[in-house]
Each structure stands twice: as structure tokens, then as C-alpha cells.
Amino acid sequence: MKSIYLMVTRTNTAFCKALMKASKEPYPHISLVLDENFATGHSFSRLKIHNPLVGGLKHEEYTQWLTKFPSTICKIYKLDVTPQQYDKLNTTLNKWYAKGNVYGYNLRGVVGRKFNLNIHPKNRYFCSHFVSQILREADILYFDKPPICTLASDFMNNEKLELIYDGTLKDLLYQSQAVPREQVEIKIKRRDRVTNYILGALNH
């Protein structure tokens, strides 16, 4: 058997808080993780870390998140799959990335879930819609609802998934040794100095 992972996350940003309010989800973002060190994952999210308004299919690098969103909290769920399912998942994922430029983020779809509306413009997805869709295409996990109706909490409540981590993203990456602690702390301090400098200049 092989294992894949699903990571749900929550940041302290205004955009994340808006998504939580729209979706009523405690963890509004979910990613497919194949990296045993949990340093990278796959989802529909912001294409540039500084701009939440432009999103699409993204190979996420979580070490970058630490400097931008150091207070991120997350949960990791483990799902065992057969070697055949694992290979099919990778093949399916590569097909998605081969057409990556045509995809965009379905923000209207997220808002629509609040009103039980399935708003699905062509080639537009949000995170849980994508994860549900790709796991279905790989014959790994099915829900009794269309992928667009799937939310992060559906994965969290699925009995086939095993919760293996609950804490901060920073501690997760430290524990997995995906990133040296000193390297992250230096970047966070540098970011805080720049932020404080800008705020000080604006106040004068």
C-alpha cells in the first residue's frame, strides 16, 4: 500500500476569513499532498502568494507560506491507496497540469455553496471541488454528491481518512525537517522589519 495526504488549512488573512464566512467551513482550504515531508501540495489557490484575487491550479510550496502566513494552522489526513491508484493519481494530476493555463479559480462557486447553488463556469474550480474531482478520476474516493458540492469538512468527516496531525504549519515543517527552523525565523524577522518600516513611514 501507498499513502496520500489531504491537508486542510486556515490562515489569519482577511481573504481566508471571508472564505470561512461564505463557506461556513472552519478550515476553508484543502490540498492534495503527495510529499512525505509535507513541503508541497496541489490545489486551486492564489497563483501569486501576495495576490489572493488571481487563482488557479497551483503547485503549492508551503515553505513560502511560512514567511507570508506564519500563523497558519492545519490538519493532515492520511489515506491509504493501492500502487495502481497512486500511479493513476499521478497520471491524472499530470494531465491537469498539462492544461494548467486554461483553469481559473471559481470564487463565485464558493459563494454559491453558501446558498446551496452549484455555480460552475467552464474550467473554474475551487480547492475542495478540485480535490474531490481528481480523487474521483483516479478511482480513489467518491462522495454521494457531485465534486462541486464537496467541502473540506466532507473530507475531515470521512471515515476512510485518518487524522495524523493537528497543529501549526510551521511546527509540521520543522518536525518533517522540510525547512530549517533558523531559516524560517530569519525570513519572518526580515519581513516584520520591512512591514514595521513601511508602517512607520506611513505614520509620518
N, C-alpha and C positions, 0 to 999 in steps of 0.2 A: 504493500500500500504506500501511497504518497500522500502528502498533506498540502492543502492550500489554506489561505487565511483570509478572513474578512476583517477589516479594521473600520470601526466607527469612530468618528472624531467630533470634537466640539472646541471651537476657539472662542476667544473673548472679543471678536470683532463685531462691529455693527452689522455687517452683512450676514454673519452667522446667526446673530440674534434675530435678524429679520427672517431668515430661513426657518429658524426654530418656531417663530410665531406663525409663519404661514403654514408650515407642515405639522405643527404641534408635536414635533419629534425632539426628544431630549438630546439625541445625537443626530444632527441633520445631514452629516456626510458619511458616506461609506465607500470603501475602496477594496479592490481585489489585490491581495498581496501574495506574491509567489516567492519573494525574497526571504530566506530563512533568518536574515538579520533585521528584517523589517525596515530596511533603509529606503526602499522604493515600492511603489504600487501603481495601480491603474484605475482610473475613474474618469468621470466628467467633472471638471472643476476649472478654476481660473487658469488660463493659459500662461499669464504672467503673474507672478506672485504679488505684485503691487497693484494689480487691477482686477477687482472682483467682478467687473461688468462684462468682461470678454472671456468666455469659457468654451470648452470643447473637450475632446478626448485628450487626456493628459497622462504622460508617464511621470508620476509624482515622485519627487525627491524629498524625503522627509527631513534630511539634514538641513535643507534650505528653510523648511518650516520653522526650525528651532530659533533662527535669528529673527524671523518675521513674526512668528506666533509662539513665543517661548512658553506660554501658559496652556498650550493645547493639551487636552485630556483625551484619552482614547480607551477603547476596549478592543481586544483581539480575540477573534473566534476561529477555532480550528475546524477544518472539515477534511476528513479522510476520503481519498478518491483512488480509483484504480490507476495503474500506469497508463492504460488506454484512455481513460478520461482525462488524465493530466496532459497527455500528448495532444488530444483533441482540443483541449482548452487553449494550449499554446498556439496551435494552428489557427484556431478561431480568433484569438487575440491578434495574431499577426495579420490576419485578413482585415480586421478593424483598423489597425494602424496603417495598412497599405492605402486605405481610403480616408485617413485621418483628417485631411483638409476639408472634406465635404461636411464634416459634422460640426454641430454647434451645441451650445448649452440651452436647454429648454426651461428657461425661467418661468415662462407662462404655465408650463406643465406643473411646476412646483406649487405655484399659487393655486392652480386649478384643483390640486388634491385637497386643499382646504375646503373646497365646495363640492367635493366628490365629482369633479369634472375631469375627463380624460382629454387633455389638450396635447396633441402630439403632431406638431409640424414636421414635415419630412426632414429626416436626418438630424433631428433635435432630440437630445436626451438629457436627463439629469442623472445624478450618481446612482441611486438605487435602481432606477429603470435600466441603466446600462448593466449593472452587476447582475441583476435578475435575468436580463436578456442573454448575456454571454454565458452564464451558467446553464441556462436552458438550452442554448445552441450546442453546448458541449455535453449535453445529456448528464449533467451533474446534479442539478437541483431544480425542482419545479414547485411552484406555488399554485394554489387553487384560485388564482386571479391572474389577469394579464400583467406582464412585466411593468407596464407604465403605472399600475396601481400598487406596486410593491414599494414599501418604505423601509428605512433602515431597521425599524423596530420589528418588522417581519422576520428579518434575519436573526436579530437578537433573541427572538422568542421561538426560533425553530429548534426542535429537539435534536436535530442531526448535528447542530453546531455546538462545539464545546468552548466555553469561555476559558481562556488561558492567561489573560492579562487584563488588569483594570487599574489604570493609573495615568501618569503624565507621559506624553510622548517623549519628553526629554529623558526620563528615567528608563523608558523602554529602550531607547537607542544607546544609552550608557550601558545598560545591562547586556545588550546584544553586542556591544563593542562596535557598533556601526559607525560611531563617531567618538573621538577622544573628548572627554569632559572639558579639558583645558581649552581646546579649540573652540568649542561652543561658547564657553564663558567669555572668552576674549571677544568673539563676534558680537555677543549680546551687549557687553560693556561698550564696545565701539559704537554700536547702533544707538545705545542710550545717550552717549556723549553727543552724537550728531543731533539726536532729537532734542536734547536739552539746549544745545547751541541755537538751533532753529527757533525754539520756543522763546529763548531769551532774546534773540534778535527781534522777534515779532512784538515783544512786550516793550521794546524801547522806542 
